[in-house]
Amino acid sequence: MIIKQISIFIENKPGRLAEITDIIAKNNINMRALSLADTANFGILRIIVDDADKVGKILKENNITVSITSVISICVEDRPGGLSEILKLLAAENIGIEYMYAFVSKQIAESAYVIMRIEEEFKATEILKKAGYSGLDIN
Protein backbone atom coordinates (compact mmCIF):
# COMPACT_ATOMS: atom_id res chain seq x y z
CA MET A 1 0.00 0.00 0.00
CA ILE A 2 2.89 2.40 0.68
CA ILE A 3 4.90 2.97 -2.50
CA LYS A 4 7.52 5.42 -3.74
CA GLN A 5 6.68 8.43 -5.86
CA ILE A 6 9.08 10.57 -7.86
CA SER A 7 8.47 14.34 -7.76
CA ILE A 8 10.25 16.28 -10.47
CA PHE A 9 10.66 20.05 -10.56
CA ILE A 10 10.05 20.96 -14.19
CA GLU A 11 10.39 24.22 -16.07
CA ASN A 12 7.22 25.21 -17.87
CA LYS A 13 8.63 25.41 -21.40
CA PRO A 14 7.95 23.50 -24.62
CA GLY A 15 9.74 20.17 -24.87
CA ARG A 16 10.80 19.87 -21.23
CA LEU A 17 8.19 17.23 -20.36
CA ALA A 18 9.07 15.30 -23.53
CA GLU A 19 12.75 15.40 -22.56
CA ILE A 20 12.08 13.95 -19.11
CA THR A 21 9.75 11.21 -20.31
CA ASP A 22 12.25 10.34 -23.06
CA ILE A 23 15.02 9.84 -20.48
CA ILE A 24 12.72 7.51 -18.54
CA ALA A 25 11.70 5.59 -21.67
CA LYS A 26 15.27 5.18 -22.93
CA ASN A 27 16.13 3.52 -19.61
CA ASN A 28 13.33 0.98 -20.11
CA ILE A 29 11.28 2.19 -17.15
CA ASN A 30 7.51 2.00 -17.28
CA MET A 31 5.48 4.91 -15.91
CA ARG A 32 2.35 3.64 -14.15
CA ALA A 33 0.77 6.97 -13.22
CA LEU A 34 1.46 10.66 -13.40
CA SER A 35 0.17 13.98 -12.21
CA LEU A 36 1.33 17.40 -13.36
CA ALA A 37 0.56 20.60 -11.46
CA ASP A 38 1.89 23.81 -12.88
CA THR A 39 2.14 27.57 -12.61
CA ALA A 40 3.24 30.04 -15.27
CA ASN A 41 6.95 29.28 -14.79
CA PHE A 42 7.31 25.77 -13.36
CA GLY A 43 5.49 22.61 -12.43
CA ILE A 44 5.75 19.53 -10.29
CA LEU A 45 5.55 16.26 -12.18
CA ARG A 46 4.68 13.36 -9.90
CA ILE A 47 5.12 9.86 -11.28
CA ILE A 48 4.79 6.27 -10.16
CA VAL A 49 7.27 3.98 -11.93
CA ASP A 50 8.56 0.41 -11.85
CA ASP A 51 11.83 1.40 -10.17
CA ALA A 52 11.72 4.73 -8.32
CA ASP A 53 15.31 4.58 -7.06
CA LYS A 54 16.67 3.96 -10.55
CA VAL A 55 14.62 6.83 -12.02
CA GLY A 56 15.71 9.17 -9.25
CA LYS A 57 19.36 8.37 -9.91
CA ILE A 58 19.08 8.68 -13.70
CA LEU A 59 17.24 12.01 -13.56
CA LYS A 60 19.72 13.46 -11.06
CA GLU A 61 22.55 12.40 -13.38
CA ASN A 62 20.79 14.49 -16.04
CA ASN A 63 20.71 17.55 -13.73
CA ILE A 64 16.98 17.29 -13.07
CA THR A 65 15.73 18.21 -9.59
CA VAL A 66 14.06 15.13 -8.11
CA SER A 67 12.73 13.96 -4.76
CA ILE A 68 11.40 10.57 -3.76
CA THR A 69 8.55 10.43 -1.28
CA SER A 70 6.27 7.73 0.00
CA VAL A 71 2.59 7.76 -0.89
CA ILE A 72 -0.34 5.44 -0.34
CA SER A 73 -1.92 3.52 -3.22
CA ILE A 74 -5.44 2.21 -2.74
CA CYS A 75 -7.48 0.00 -5.02
CA VAL A 76 -10.92 1.59 -5.41
CA GLU A 77 -14.00 -0.01 -6.92
CA ASP A 78 -14.95 1.84 -10.09
CA ARG A 79 -18.50 2.69 -9.02
CA PRO A 80 -20.36 5.67 -7.56
CA GLY A 81 -19.28 6.17 -3.96
CA GLY A 82 -16.14 4.00 -4.15
CA LEU A 83 -13.78 6.86 -3.38
CA SER A 84 -16.17 8.53 -0.96
CA GLU A 85 -16.15 5.47 1.32
CA ILE A 86 -12.37 5.61 1.61
CA LEU A 87 -12.32 9.34 2.26
CA LYS A 88 -14.98 9.01 4.98
CA LEU A 89 -12.89 6.34 6.74
CA LEU A 90 -9.91 8.70 6.82
CA ALA A 91 -11.97 11.72 7.81
CA ALA A 92 -13.51 9.81 10.72
CA GLU A 93 -9.97 9.37 12.09
CA ASN A 94 -9.11 13.04 11.44
CA ILE A 95 -6.54 12.12 8.77
CA GLY A 96 -5.90 14.85 6.22
CA ILE A 97 -4.84 14.41 2.62
CA GLU A 98 -2.20 16.69 1.09
CA TYR A 99 -3.00 15.73 -2.50
CA MET A 100 -4.24 12.81 -4.56
CA TYR A 101 -4.62 11.56 -8.11
CA ALA A 102 -6.01 8.41 -9.70
CA PHE A 103 -5.48 6.02 -12.59
CA VAL A 104 -7.04 2.86 -13.96
CA SER A 105 -5.15 -0.41 -14.09
CA LYS A 106 -5.21 -3.46 -16.29
CA GLN A 107 -4.57 -5.63 -13.22
CA ILE A 108 -8.04 -5.55 -11.72
CA ALA A 109 -11.14 -5.03 -13.87
CA GLU A 110 -13.74 -2.54 -12.64
CA SER A 111 -11.17 -0.89 -10.38
CA ALA A 112 -8.93 2.13 -10.24
CA TYR A 113 -6.05 3.16 -8.02
CA VAL A 114 -5.87 6.33 -6.00
CA ILE A 115 -2.51 7.75 -4.97
CA MET A 116 -2.60 9.85 -1.80
CA ARG A 117 0.05 11.83 0.02
CA ILE A 118 -0.87 11.64 3.71
CA GLU A 119 1.24 12.72 6.67
CA GLU A 120 -0.03 9.87 8.85
CA GLU A 121 0.52 7.20 6.21
CA PHE A 122 1.06 4.28 8.60
CA LYS A 123 -2.10 5.07 10.57
CA ALA A 124 -4.03 5.52 7.31
CA THR A 125 -2.81 2.22 5.86
CA GLU A 126 -3.78 0.33 9.01
CA ILE A 127 -7.28 1.80 8.86
CA LEU A 128 -7.65 0.99 5.17
CA LYS A 129 -6.28 -2.55 5.50
CA LYS A 130 -8.62 -3.22 8.42
CA ALA A 131 -11.52 -2.11 6.19
CA GLY A 132 -10.42 -4.59 3.51
CA TYR A 133 -8.68 -2.28 1.04
CA SER A 134 -5.49 -3.21 -0.79
CA GLY A 135 -2.93 -1.24 -2.73
CA LEU A 136 -0.55 -1.41 -5.62
CA ASP A 137 2.78 -3.07 -4.88
CA ILE A 138 5.29 -2.11 -7.55
CA ASN A 139 8.40 -0.63 -5.94
Secondary structure, DSSP 8 states (H G I E B T S, - for coil): -EEEEEEEEEE-STTHHHHHHHHHHHTT--EEEEEEEE-SSEEEEEEEES-HHHHHHHHHHTT--EEEEEEEEEEEESSTTHHHHHHHHHHHTT---SEEEEEE-SSSTTEEEEEEE-TTHHHHHHHHHHTT-------
